[in-house]
Amino acid sequence: MPATLEVVCTDDDCTLDMFELHYTYDMPDDTGVEDFTCPYCGEADTLEAVEL
C-alpha cells in the first residue's frame, strides 16, 4: 500500500489544521514533508509531519 503522510501547518496566520497526503506507487521513496507546500497559505517552511 502506498505511503500516507499526515501534515500540520505551524504558521500562526494559517487556519488550516491538518491534512493528509496519499501517495501513489510512483512517488520516490525519499518523498517527505519538505517536498510540499501548505495548500492554504502556500508556505513550505511551516509544514511538519505528524508523528503518530
PQR file with spaces between the fields and no chain letter, atoms N, CA, C, O and H, PARSE charges and radii, in Angstrom:
ATOM       1  N    MET     1       0.849   -1.180    0.000 -0.4000 1.5000
ATOM       2  CA   MET     1       0.000    0.000    0.000 -0.0000 2.0000
ATOM       3  C    MET     1       0.892    1.240    0.000  0.5500 1.7000
ATOM       4  O    MET     1       1.888    1.278    0.722 -0.5500 1.4000
ATOM       5  N    PRO     2       0.551    2.255   -0.797 -0.5600 1.5000
ATOM       6  CA   PRO     2       1.365    3.486   -0.833  0.2800 2.0000
ATOM       7  C    PRO     2       1.384    4.199    0.515  0.5500 1.7000
ATOM       8  O    PRO     2       0.497    4.013    1.348 -0.5500 1.4000
ATOM       9  N    ALA     3       2.400    5.005    0.705 -0.4000 1.5000
ATOM      10  CA   ALA     3       2.565    5.744    1.955 -0.0000 2.0000
ATOM      11  C    ALA     3       1.495    6.812    2.121  0.5500 1.7000
ATOM      12  O    ALA     3       0.947    7.322    1.144 -0.5500 1.4000
ATOM      13  H    ALA     3       3.121    5.156    0.027  0.4000 1.0000
ATOM      14  N    THR     4       1.211    7.139    3.371 -0.4000 1.5000
ATOM      15  CA   THR     4       0.317    8.236    3.735 -0.0000 2.0000
ATOM      16  C    THR     4       1.083    9.122    4.695  0.5500 1.7000
ATOM      17  O    THR     4       1.796    8.625    5.566 -0.5500 1.4000
ATOM      18  H    THR     4       1.656    6.725    4.165  0.4000 1.0000
ATOM      19  N    LEU     5       0.943   10.425    4.544 -0.4000 1.5000
ATOM      20  CA   LEU     5       1.659   11.375    5.386 -0.0000 2.0000
ATOM      21  C    LEU     5       0.673   12.388    5.944  0.5500 1.7000
ATOM      22  O    LEU     5      -0.003   13.084    5.187 -0.5500 1.4000
ATOM      23  H    LEU     5       0.364   10.829    3.836  0.4000 1.0000
ATOM      24  N    GLU     6       0.591   12.474    7.274 -0.4000 1.5000
ATOM      25  CA   GLU     6      -0.242   13.483    7.920 -0.0000 2.0000
ATOM      26  C    GLU     6       0.623   14.705    8.167  0.5500 1.7000
ATOM      27  O    GLU     6       1.745   14.584    8.660 -0.5500 1.4000
ATOM      28  H    GLU     6       1.141   11.909    7.889  0.4000 1.0000
ATOM      29  N    VAL     7       0.108   15.888    7.827 -0.4000 1.5000
ATOM      30  CA   VAL     7       0.901   17.116    7.877 -0.0000 2.0000
ATOM      31  C    VAL     7       0.110   18.210    8.590  0.5500 1.7000
ATOM      32  O    VAL     7      -1.105   18.319    8.429 -0.5500 1.4000
ATOM      33  H    VAL     7      -0.803   15.986    7.427  0.4000 1.0000
ATOM      34  N    VAL     8       0.819   19.020    9.382 -0.4000 1.5000
ATOM      35  CA   VAL     8       0.220   20.167   10.052 -0.0000 2.0000
ATOM      36  C    VAL     8       0.996   21.412    9.622  0.5500 1.7000
ATOM      37  O    VAL     8       2.213   21.363    9.441 -0.5500 1.4000
ATOM      38  H    VAL     8       1.806   18.931    9.514  0.4000 1.0000
ATOM      39  N    CYS     9       0.277   22.534    9.461 -0.4000 1.5000
ATOM      40  CA   CYS     9       0.923   23.810    9.162 -0.0000 2.0000
ATOM      41  C    CYS     9       1.045   24.578   10.470  0.5500 1.7000
ATOM      42  O    CYS     9       0.046   24.799   11.153 -0.5500 1.4000
ATOM      43  H    CYS     9      -0.711   22.573    9.608  0.4000 1.0000
ATOM      44  N    THR    10       2.255   24.985   10.823 -0.4000 1.5000
ATOM      45  CA   THR    10       2.511   25.644   12.099 -0.0000 2.0000
ATOM      46  C    THR    10       2.511   27.168   11.992  0.5500 1.7000
ATOM      47  O    THR    10       2.817   27.850   12.970 -0.5500 1.4000
ATOM      48  H    THR    10       3.067   24.806   10.268  0.4000 1.0000
ATOM      49  N    ASP    11       2.178   27.710   10.830 -0.4000 1.5000
ATOM      50  CA   ASP    11       2.111   29.163   10.658 -0.0000 2.0000
ATOM      51  C    ASP    11       0.940   29.712   11.481  0.5500 1.7000
ATOM      52  O    ASP    11      -0.198   29.287   11.285 -0.5500 1.4000
ATOM      53  H    ASP    11       1.930   27.156   10.035  0.4000 1.0000
ATOM      54  N    ASP    12       1.201   30.641   12.387 -0.4000 1.5000
ATOM      55  CA   ASP    12       0.165   31.202   13.254 -0.0000 2.0000
ATOM      56  C    ASP    12      -0.929   31.922   12.467  0.5500 1.7000
ATOM      57  O    ASP    12      -2.055   32.040   12.951 -0.5500 1.4000
ATOM      58  H    ASP    12       2.126   30.987   12.546  0.4000 1.0000
ATOM      59  N    ASP    13      -0.622   32.399   11.277 -0.4000 1.5000
ATOM      60  CA   ASP    13      -1.602   33.110   10.458 -0.0000 2.0000
ATOM      61  C    ASP    13      -2.413   32.179    9.559  0.5500 1.7000
ATOM      62  O    ASP    13      -3.351   32.621    8.896 -0.5500 1.4000
ATOM      63  H    ASP    13       0.293   32.303   10.883  0.4000 1.0000
ATOM      64  N    CYS    14      -2.063   30.913    9.533 -0.4000 1.5000
ATOM      65  CA   CYS    14      -2.760   29.938    8.689 -0.0000 2.0000
ATOM      66  C    CYS    14      -3.825   29.228    9.519  0.5500 1.7000
ATOM      67  O    CYS    14      -3.553   28.777   10.632 -0.5500 1.4000
ATOM      68  H    CYS    14      -1.300   30.554   10.072  0.4000 1.0000
ATOM      69  N    THR    15      -5.022   29.132    8.980 -0.4000 1.5000
ATOM      70  CA   THR    15      -6.112   28.497    9.711 -0.0000 2.0000
ATOM      71  C    THR    15      -6.315   27.028    9.337  0.5500 1.7000
ATOM      72  O    THR    15      -7.248   26.390    9.826 -0.5500 1.4000
ATOM      73  H    THR    15      -5.243   29.498    8.077  0.4000 1.0000
ATOM      74  N    LEU    16      -5.453   26.490    8.479 -0.4000 1.5000
ATOM      75  CA   LEU    16      -5.538   25.071    8.142 -0.0000 2.0000
ATOM      76  C    LEU    16      -5.027   24.251    9.313  0.5500 1.7000
ATOM      77  O    LEU    16      -3.929   24.498    9.811 -0.5500 1.4000
ATOM      78  H    LEU    16      -4.696   27.009    8.082  0.4000 1.0000
ATOM      79  N    ASP    17      -5.796   23.298    9.750 -0.4000 1.5000
ATOM      80  CA   ASP    17      -5.424   22.487   10.906 -0.0000 2.0000
ATOM      81  C    ASP    17      -4.464   21.377   10.504  0.5500 1.7000
ATOM      82  O    ASP    17      -3.298   21.388   10.900 -0.5500 1.4000
ATOM      83  H    ASP    17      -6.689   23.098    9.345  0.4000 1.0000
ATOM      84  N    MET    18      -4.939   20.432    9.731 -0.4000 1.5000
ATOM      85  CA   MET    18      -4.142   19.272    9.369 -0.0000 2.0000
ATOM      86  C    MET    18      -4.655   18.740    8.037  0.5500 1.7000
ATOM      87  O    MET    18      -5.836   18.880    7.718 -0.5500 1.4000
ATOM      88  H    MET    18      -5.886   20.422    9.409  0.4000 1.0000
ATOM      89  N    PHE    19      -3.769   18.134    7.267 -0.4000 1.5000
ATOM      90  CA   PHE    19      -4.203   17.478    6.048 -0.0000 2.0000
ATOM      91  C    PHE    19      -3.386   16.215    5.846  0.5500 1.7000
ATOM      92  O    PHE    19      -2.352   16.019    6.484 -0.5500 1.4000
ATOM      93  H    PHE    19      -2.809   18.021    7.526  0.4000 1.0000
ATOM      94  N    GLU    20      -3.861   15.366    4.957 -0.4000 1.5000
ATOM      95  CA   GLU    20      -3.233   14.077    4.745 -0.0000 2.0000
ATOM      96  C    GLU    20      -2.866   13.931    3.279  0.5500 1.7000
ATOM      97  O    GLU    20      -3.656   14.256    2.393 -0.5500 1.4000
ATOM      98  H    GLU    20      -4.702   15.525    4.439  0.4000 1.0000
ATOM      99  N    LEU    21      -1.679   13.447    3.036 -0.4000 1.5000
ATOM     100  CA   LEU    21      -1.205   13.214    1.670 -0.0000 2.0000
ATOM     101  C    LEU    21      -1.219   11.712    1.401  0.5500 1.7000
ATOM     102  O    LEU    21      -0.669   10.926    2.172 -0.5500 1.4000
ATOM     103  H    LEU    21      -1.037   13.183    3.755  0.4000 1.0000
ATOM     104  N    HIS    22      -1.848   11.334    0.313 -0.4000 1.5000
ATOM     105  CA   HIS    22      -1.885    9.938   -0.099 -0.0000 2.0000
ATOM     106  C    HIS    22      -1.044    9.807   -1.359  0.5500 1.7000
ATOM     107  O    HIS    22      -1.373   10.381   -2.397 -0.5500 1.4000
ATOM     108  H    HIS    22      -2.295   11.973   -0.313  0.4000 1.0000
ATOM     109  N    TYR    23       0.018    9.066   -1.267 -0.4000 1.5000
ATOM     110  CA   TYR    23       0.932    8.886   -2.400 -0.0000 2.0000
ATOM     111  C    TYR    23       0.450    7.763   -3.309  0.5500 1.7000
ATOM     112  O    TYR    23      -0.353    6.918   -2.913 -0.5500 1.4000
ATOM     113  H    TYR    23       0.286    8.599   -0.425  0.4000 1.0000
ATOM     114  N    THR    24       0.961    7.775   -4.537 -0.4000 1.5000
ATOM     115  CA   THR    24       0.803    6.622   -5.415 -0.0000 2.0000
ATOM     116  C    THR    24       2.113    5.837   -5.380  0.5500 1.7000
ATOM     117  O    THR    24       3.096    6.287   -4.792 -0.5500 1.4000
ATOM     118  H    THR    24       1.614    8.461   -4.859  0.4000 1.0000
ATOM     119  N    TYR    25       2.120    4.707   -5.988 -0.4000 1.5000
ATOM     120  CA   TYR    25       3.339    3.902   -6.031 -0.0000 2.0000
ATOM     121  C    TYR    25       4.449    4.576   -6.844  0.5500 1.7000
ATOM     122  O    TYR    25       5.611    4.183   -6.747 -0.5500 1.4000
ATOM     123  H    TYR    25       1.321    4.342   -6.465  0.4000 1.0000
ATOM     124  N    ASP    26       4.097    5.589   -7.646 -0.4000 1.5000
ATOM     125  CA   ASP    26       5.073    6.258   -8.496 -0.0000 2.0000
ATOM     126  C    ASP    26       5.924    7.287   -7.758  0.5500 1.7000
ATOM     127  O    ASP    26       6.917    7.762   -8.309 -0.5500 1.4000
ATOM     128  H    ASP    26       3.153    5.909   -7.725  0.4000 1.0000
ATOM     129  N    MET    27       5.561    7.644   -6.517 -0.4000 1.5000
ATOM     130  CA   MET    27       6.327    8.642   -5.753 -0.0000 2.0000
ATOM     131  C    MET    27       7.663    8.034   -5.330  0.5500 1.7000
ATOM     132  O    MET    27       7.720    6.867   -4.945 -0.5500 1.4000
ATOM     133  H    MET    27       4.755    7.258   -6.069  0.4000 1.0000
ATOM     134  N    PRO    28       8.731    8.817   -5.401 -0.5600 1.5000
ATOM     135  CA   PRO    28      10.030    8.321   -4.937  0.2800 2.0000
ATOM     136  C    PRO    28       9.988    7.979   -3.448  0.5500 1.7000
ATOM     137  O    PRO    28       9.248    8.603   -2.688 -0.5500 1.4000
ATOM     138  N    ASP    29      10.774    6.995   -3.035 -0.4000 1.5000
ATOM     139  CA   ASP    29      10.785    6.543   -1.644 -0.0000 2.0000
ATOM     140  C    ASP    29      11.211    7.633   -0.672  0.5500 1.7000
ATOM     141  O    ASP    29      10.801    7.613    0.489 -0.5500 1.4000
ATOM     142  H    ASP    29      11.375    6.488   -3.652  0.4000 1.0000
ATOM     143  N    ASP    30      12.020    8.578   -1.121 -0.4000 1.5000
ATOM     144  CA   ASP    30      12.529    9.618   -0.217 -0.0000 2.0000
ATOM     145  C    ASP    30      11.636   10.866   -0.179  0.5500 1.7000
ATOM     146  O    ASP    30      12.057   11.898    0.342 -0.5500 1.4000
ATOM     147  H    ASP    30      12.353    8.594   -2.064  0.4000 1.0000
ATOM     148  N    THR    31      10.414   10.793   -0.718 -0.4000 1.5000
ATOM     149  CA   THR    31       9.488   11.924   -0.675 -0.0000 2.0000
ATOM     150  C    THR    31       9.075   12.180    0.765  0.5500 1.7000
ATOM     151  O    THR    31       8.709   11.254    1.489 -0.5500 1.4000
ATOM     152  H    THR    31      10.072    9.954   -1.141  0.4000 1.0000
ATOM     153  N    GLY    32       9.138   13.442    1.174 -0.4000 1.5000
ATOM     154  CA   GLY    32       8.775   13.802    2.537 -0.0000 2.0000
ATOM     155  C    GLY    32       8.063   15.131    2.596  0.5500 1.7000
ATOM     156  O    GLY    32       7.770   15.738    1.566 -0.5500 1.4000
ATOM     157  H    GLY    32       9.436   14.194    0.585  0.4000 1.0000
ATOM     158  N    VAL    33       7.785   15.580    3.804 -0.4000 1.5000
ATOM     159  CA   VAL    33       7.030   16.811    4.010 -0.0000 2.0000
ATOM     160  C    VAL    33       7.728   18.019    3.380  0.5500 1.7000
ATOM     161  O    VAL    33       7.057   18.966    2.969 -0.5500 1.4000
ATOM     162  H    VAL    33       8.023   15.087    4.640  0.4000 1.0000
ATOM     163  N    GLU    34       9.049   18.004    3.296 -0.4000 1.5000
ATOM     164  CA   GLU    34       9.804   19.128    2.729 -0.0000 2.0000
ATOM     165  C    GLU    34       9.569   19.296    1.227  0.5500 1.7000
ATOM     166  O    GLU    34       9.968   20.308    0.651 -0.5500 1.4000
ATOM     167  H    GLU    34       9.594   17.235    3.629  0.4000 1.0000
ATOM     168  N    ASP    35       8.931   18.326    0.594 -0.4000 1.5000
ATOM     169  CA   ASP    35       8.650   18.397   -0.841 -0.0000 2.0000
ATOM     170  C    ASP    35       7.311   19.066   -1.156  0.5500 1.7000
ATOM     171  O    ASP    35       6.940   19.176   -2.325 -0.5500 1.4000
ATOM     172  H    ASP    35       8.606   17.504    1.062  0.4000 1.0000
ATOM     173  N    PHE    36       6.581   19.514   -0.130 -0.4000 1.5000
ATOM     174  CA   PHE    36       5.246   20.054   -0.328 -0.0000 2.0000
ATOM     175  C    PHE    36       5.113   21.454    0.264  0.5500 1.7000
ATOM     176  O    PHE    36       5.947   21.885    1.059 -0.5500 1.4000
ATOM     177  H    PHE    36       6.882   19.424    0.820  0.4000 1.0000
ATOM     178  N    THR    37       4.057   22.155   -0.133 -0.4000 1.5000
ATOM     179  CA   THR    37       3.707   23.447    0.449 -0.0000 2.0000
ATOM     180  C    THR    37       2.290   23.346    1.002  0.5500 1.7000
ATOM     181  O    THR    37       1.511   22.490    0.582 -0.5500 1.4000
ATOM     182  H    THR    37       3.379   21.805   -0.779  0.4000 1.0000
ATOM     183  N    CYS    38       1.967   24.215    1.935 -0.4000 1.5000
ATOM     184  CA   CYS    38       0.628   24.237    2.518 -0.0000 2.0000
ATOM     185  C    CYS    38      -0.379   24.618    1.431  0.5500 1.7000
ATOM     186  O    CYS    38      -0.189   25.625    0.750 -0.5500 1.4000
ATOM     187  H    CYS    38       2.600   24.910    2.276  0.4000 1.0000
ATOM     188  N    PRO    39      -1.435   23.840    1.258 -0.5600 1.5000
ATOM     189  CA   PRO    39      -2.418   24.165    0.219  0.2800 2.0000
ATOM     190  C    PRO    39      -3.252   25.401    0.550  0.5500 1.7000
ATOM     191  O    PRO    39      -3.949   25.921   -0.321 -0.5500 1.4000
ATOM     192  N    TYR    40      -3.195   25.871    1.771 -0.4000 1.5000
ATOM     193  CA   TYR    40      -3.984   27.043    2.154 -0.0000 2.0000
ATOM     194  C    TYR    40      -3.161   28.323    2.100  0.5500 1.7000
ATOM     195  O    TYR    40      -3.543   29.273    1.417 -0.5500 1.4000
ATOM     196  H    TYR    40      -2.629   25.449    2.479  0.4000 1.0000
ATOM     197  N    CYS    41      -2.016   28.363    2.822 -0.4000 1.5000
ATOM     198  CA   CYS    41      -1.233   29.609    2.873 -0.0000 2.0000
ATOM     199  C    CYS    41      -0.059   29.617    1.899  0.5500 1.7000
ATOM     200  O    CYS    41       0.517   30.674    1.643 -0.5500 1.4000
ATOM     201  H    CYS    41      -1.704   27.592    3.377  0.4000 1.0000
ATOM     202  N    GLY    42       0.304   28.461    1.352 -0.4000 1.5000
ATOM     203  CA   GLY    42       1.368   28.385    0.363 -0.0000 2.0000
ATOM     204  C    GLY    42       2.773   28.304    0.931  0.5500 1.7000
ATOM     205  O    GLY    42       3.737   28.240    0.169 -0.5500 1.4000
ATOM     206  H    GLY    42      -0.164   27.602    1.560  0.4000 1.0000
ATOM     207  N    GLU    43       2.914   28.305    2.252 -0.4000 1.5000
ATOM     208  CA   GLU    43       4.236   28.230    2.873 -0.0000 2.0000
ATOM     209  C    GLU    43       4.751   26.794    2.875  0.5500 1.7000
ATOM     210  O    GLU    43       3.972   25.845    2.961 -0.5500 1.4000
ATOM     211  H    GLU    43       2.130   28.358    2.871  0.4000 1.0000
ATOM     212  N    ALA    44       6.067   26.645    2.780 -0.4000 1.5000
ATOM     213  CA   ALA    44       6.681   25.324    2.833 -0.0000 2.0000
ATOM     214  C    ALA    44       7.445   25.122    4.134  0.5500 1.7000
ATOM     215  O    ALA    44       7.505   24.011    4.660 -0.5500 1.4000
ATOM     216  H    ALA    44       6.700   27.416    2.710  0.4000 1.0000
ATOM     217  N    ASP    45       8.027   26.197    4.650 -0.4000 1.5000
ATOM     218  CA   ASP    45       8.862   26.092    5.849 -0.0000 2.0000
ATOM     219  C    ASP    45       8.063   25.774    7.101  0.5500 1.7000
ATOM     220  O    ASP    45       8.640   25.360    8.106 -0.5500 1.4000
ATOM     221  H    ASP    45       7.978   27.100    4.223  0.4000 1.0000
ATOM     222  N    THR    46       6.756   25.957    7.065 -0.4000 1.5000
ATOM     223  CA   THR    46       5.933   25.788    8.256 -0.0000 2.0000
ATOM     224  C    THR    46       5.266   24.414    8.348  0.5500 1.7000
ATOM     225  O    THR    46       4.532   24.148    9.300 -0.5500 1.4000
ATOM     226  H    THR    46       6.287   26.293    6.249  0.4000 1.0000
ATOM     227  N    LEU    47       5.512   23.550    7.379 -0.4000 1.5000
ATOM     228  CA   LEU    47       4.887   22.232    7.410 -0.0000 2.0000
ATOM     229  C    LEU    47       5.700   21.272    8.268  0.5500 1.7000
ATOM     230  O    LEU    47       6.930   21.250    8.214 -0.5500 1.4000
ATOM     231  H    LEU    47       6.108   23.767    6.606  0.4000 1.0000
ATOM     232  N    GLU    48       4.987   20.483    9.056 -0.4000 1.5000
ATOM     233  CA   GLU    48       5.616   19.451    9.869 -0.0000 2.0000
ATOM     234  C    GLU    48       4.809   18.178    9.767  0.5500 1.7000
ATOM     235  O    GLU    48       3.578   18.206    9.759 -0.5500 1.4000
ATOM     236  H    GLU    48       3.988   20.501    9.100  0.4000 1.0000
ATOM     237  N    ALA    49       5.510   17.060    9.688 -0.4000 1.5000
ATOM     238  CA   ALA    49       4.839   15.758    9.672 -0.0000 2.0000
ATOM     239  C    ALA    49       4.313   15.463   11.064  0.5500 1.7000
ATOM     240  O    ALA    49       4.965   15.761   12.064 -0.5500 1.4000
ATOM     241  H    ALA    49       6.509   17.037    9.694  0.4000 1.0000
ATOM     242  N    VAL    50       3.128   14.876   11.116 -0.4000 1.5000
ATOM     243  CA   VAL    50       2.535   14.453   12.385 -0.0000 2.0000
ATOM     244  C    VAL    50       3.041   13.052   12.685  0.5500 1.7000
ATOM     245  O    VAL    50       2.821   12.126   11.904 -0.5500 1.4000
ATOM     246  H    VAL    50       2.598   14.634   10.303  0.4000 1.0000
ATOM     247  N    GLU    51       3.707   12.900   13.798 -0.4000 1.5000
ATOM     248  CA   GLU    51       4.215   11.590   14.207 -0.0000 2.0000
ATOM     249  C    GLU    51       3.169   10.907   15.079  0.5500 1.7000
ATOM     250  O    GLU    51       2.809   11.418   16.139 -0.5500 1.4000
ATOM     251  H    GLU    51       3.886   13.652   14.432  0.4000 1.0000
ATOM     252  N    LEU    52       2.688    9.767   14.637 -0.4000 1.5000
ATOM     253  CA   LEU    52       1.662    9.040   15.397 -0.0000 2.0000
ATOM     254  C    LEU    52       2.285    8.036   16.324  0.5500 1.7000
ATOM     255  O    LEU    52       1.573    7.333   17.042 -0.5500 1.4000
ATOM     256  H    LEU    52       2.981    9.352   13.776  0.4000 1.0000
